[in-house]
Amino acid sequence: MPQLDQELCEWTEVVSRKLPSLSAAEARVLALYSFGMVVVQSCGLTSIAVFLGVLLGRQENRVRQQLREFTYAGEDKRGDKRRTVKVESSFGELLGWVLSWWADEEHRLALALDATTFKQVFTVLVVSVMYRGCAIPVAWCVLSATKKGQWRDHWESLLDVLVPNVPADWTVLVLADRGLYAKWLYQGICKRGWHPFLRINQQGLFRPDGSTCFRPLCGLVQPSRPIWSGGVTCFKTTSAQLDCTLLARFDPVYTDPWLILTDLPSHIADIAWYGMRSWIEAGFKDLKRGGWSWQHTKMTDPARAARLWLVIALATLWVLSVGGYAEAAIPVCSLPFLPPFFPYRARPRRTSRPRLLSAFARGLCSILAALIRGDGLPFGDFVPEPWPISPQPFSFLSNTYP
């Protein structure tokens, strides 16, 4: 028990140092809450309280109340000096935490914007860091699912709080699916010094640079011409027109082709980068049935849910730092190099390996194994894997529209 107390104190110190906007009491409860969530593998309050009560020799109900009050508004807490946890103040600090553990030689970052829903109760707008097939939430806004209104102000506020925490010389890619595309979003990302990578629908027209005629987006790529890229004026309506780079790719395994708008030149941007956007879907799975089981929450207040998401984001950050670091340490191939005269030498060696276990699941296993062995709480660095690349370089393909 003394060793565990020391390890929890160490985790609390890390949380307090990386999230300085929290008070000492808030950091202490957040550290305890996130630790219990990781071990129990659930965000269920009762399960975590029972586990921590047994582990620390405390009364279960007292632990439960302590954790519950973390999500309360200040006026609903016991005591005169209690305050509301200001979740928004932690967004930039969470991103700064991720980058402080980021590989020194990597100055690229992929962020994804997306929304997830919980029944007819919540809609959550999330900005996440894409990392090794998973997603780390760093900023979010929890809205009532039945409340009507525009999302523009929310997205712009989330981006604004994150921008100061990324070095100006980094390349930041912001990915979003078709449902979130808007001209203001594209321009807002560019205005902040980042690079949009936004997918659009096929319904519309575009005009290649140097051409005087608008042509349909539908049919731009097809089996005989699977990839196209170039500078364009996208959309014919004056209010919607956008001067940008259009990247297009057709793949028979998908129903619709990828049509991506970006400000990066076509000789630099690779449409394969858009594949990283799907990692946020894996992140939502980790938040729900594949990890923290947030879909079982009984909460109905968006503000309380937003504070619970801070615990979830912290637990996810910790687990992925450990799991990703462990994954990066696995050799690509454990077989020795074959001599030149060996008959199978001509067969190409694999330069990558399939991911048999997600970085999230690997992180959970690594943390639990370390605790059982008595090795202390493990921490890891973020070692991003190379961004995906297209199987055939754009330079080998014609960009001429027939």
Long-range contacts (C-beta under 8 A, 24 or more apart in sequence): 1-57, 3-374, 3-376, 4-55, 4-56, 7-376, 7-377, 8-32, 8-35, 10-376, 10-377, 11-35, 11-377, 14-379, 15-314, 18-93, 18-96, 18-97, 18-100, 19-90, 19-93, 19-94, 19-97, 20-93, 21-86, 21-89, 21-90, 21-93, 22-85, 22-90, 23-83, 26-70, 26-85, 29-66, 29-67, 29-69, 29-70, 30-70, 30-310, 30-311, 30-314, 32-66, 32-67, 33-67, 33-70, 33-311, 34-311, 34-314, 34-315, 34-318, 35-377, 36-67, 37-292, 37-311, 37-312, 37-315, 38-315, 38-318, 38-319, 38-364, 38-367, 39-367, 39-368, 39-371, 41-291, 41-292, 41-364, 42-292, 42-293, 43-292, 43-293, 43-294, 43-297, 43-308, 43-311, 43-312, 43-315, 44-293, 44-296, 70-307, 70-311, 71-299, 71-304, 71-305, 71-307, 71-308, 72-304, 73-303, 73-304, 85-307, 85-310, 87-306, 87-307, 87-309, 87-310, 88-161, 90-310, 91-138, 91-139, 91-140, 91-158, 91-161, 91-162, 92-161, 92-162, 92-164, 92-165, 93-165, 94-136, 94-137, 94-138, 94-139, 94-313, 94-314, 94-317, 95-129, 95-138, 95-139, 95-162, 95-165, 95-166, 96-165, 97-317, 98-129, 98-136, 98-138, 98-317, 98-382, 99-165, 99-166, 99-167, 101-321, 101-380, 101-381, 101-382, 102-381, 102-382, 102-384, 103-381, 103-382, 103-383, 103-384, 106-384, 107-167, 107-169, 107-170, 107-171, 108-170, 108-171, 108-172, 108-173, 108-384, 108-387, 109-166, 109-170, 109-171, 109-172, 109-173, 110-172, 110-173, 110-175, 110-273, 110-276, 110-387, 111-138, 111-162, 111-172, 111-173, 111-174, 111-175, 111-194, 112-174, 112-175, 112-176, 112-276, 112-277, 112-279, 112-280, 113-155, 113-174, 113-175, 113-176, 113-180, 113-185, 114-176, 114-177, 114-180, 114-277, 114-280, 114-281, 114-284, 115-151, 115-179, 115-180, 116-284, 116-287, 117-145, 118-145, 118-294, 118-295, 118-297, 119-145, 120-145, 120-146, 121-145, 121-299, 121-300, 122-302, 122-305, 124-305, 124-309, 125-151, 125-154, 125-155, 125-158, 126-280, 127-158, 127-159, 127-162, 128-280, 128-283, 130-175, 130-276, 130-277, 130-279, 130-280, 131-279, 131-320, 131-324, 131-359, 131-382, 131-384, 132-320, 132-323, 132-324, 132-327, 132-328, 132-359, 132-384, 132-385, 133-279, 133-282, 133-355, 133-358, 133-359, 134-279, 134-282, 134-283, 134-286, 134-316, 134-320, 134-324, 134-358, 134-359, 134-360, 135-279, 135-280, 135-282, 135-283, 135-284, 135-286, 136-283, 136-313, 136-316, 136-317, 136-320, 137-283, 137-287, 137-309, 137-312, 137-313, 137-316, 138-162, 138-313, 140-306, 140-309, 140-313, 141-306, 142-302, 142-303, 142-305, 142-306, 142-309, 143-302, 144-302, 152-182, 152-184, 152-185, 155-185, 155-188, 156-188, 159-188, 159-189, 159-192, 160-192, 163-192, 163-193, 163-194, 168-193, 171-195, 173-197, 173-273, 173-276, 174-198, 175-273, 175-274, 175-276, 175-277, 176-277, 177-277, 181-261, 183-240, 183-242, 186-242, 186-244, 186-261, 186-263, 187-242, 190-263, 195-262, 195-263, 195-264, 196-261, 196-262, 196-263, 197-260, 197-261, 197-262, 197-269, 197-273, 197-274, 197-277, 198-260, 198-261, 198-262, 199-258, 199-259, 199-260, 199-261, 199-274, 199-277, 200-234, 200-259, 200-260, 200-261, 201-259, 202-256, 202-257, 202-259, 204-234, 204-235, 204-236, 205-235, 205-236, 206-232, 206-233, 206-234, 206-235, 206-246, 207-232, 207-233, 207-236, 208-232, 208-401, 209-233, 211-401, 215-401, 217-248, 217-259, 220-248, 220-257, 220-259, 220-401, 221-248, 221-249, 221-250, 221-257, 222-250, 223-250, 223-252, 225-250, 225-398, 225-402, 226-250, 226-251, 227-271, 227-390, 227-392, 227-394, 227-397, 228-397, 228-399, 228-401, 229-266, 229-269, 229-271, 229-394, 229-397, 229-399, 230-266, 230-399, 230-401, 231-265, 231-266, 234-261, 245-269, 247-271, 247-274, 249-390, 266-394, 266-399, 267-394, 267-395, 270-387, 270-388, 270-389, 270-390, 270-394, 271-390, 272-387, 272-388, 272-389, 272-390, 273-387, 273-388, 275-388, 276-387, 276-388, 282-358, 282-360, 283-316, 286-316, 286-358, 286-360, 287-312, 287-316, 290-360, 291-316, 291-360, 291-364, 292-316, 316-360, 318-363, 318-367, 318-379, 319-360, 319-363, 319-364, 319-367, 320-359, 320-360, 320-363, 320-382, 321-363, 321-379, 321-380, 321-381, 321-382, 322-362, 322-363, 322-366, 322-367, 322-378, 322-379, 322-380, 323-358, 323-359, 323-360, 323-361, 323-362, 323-363, 323-364, 323-365, 323-366, 323-380, 324-359, 324-363, 324-380, 324-382, 324-383, 325-380, 325-381, 325-382, 325-383, 326-362, 326-363, 326-366, 326-380, 327-355, 327-359, 327-362, 328-383, 328-385
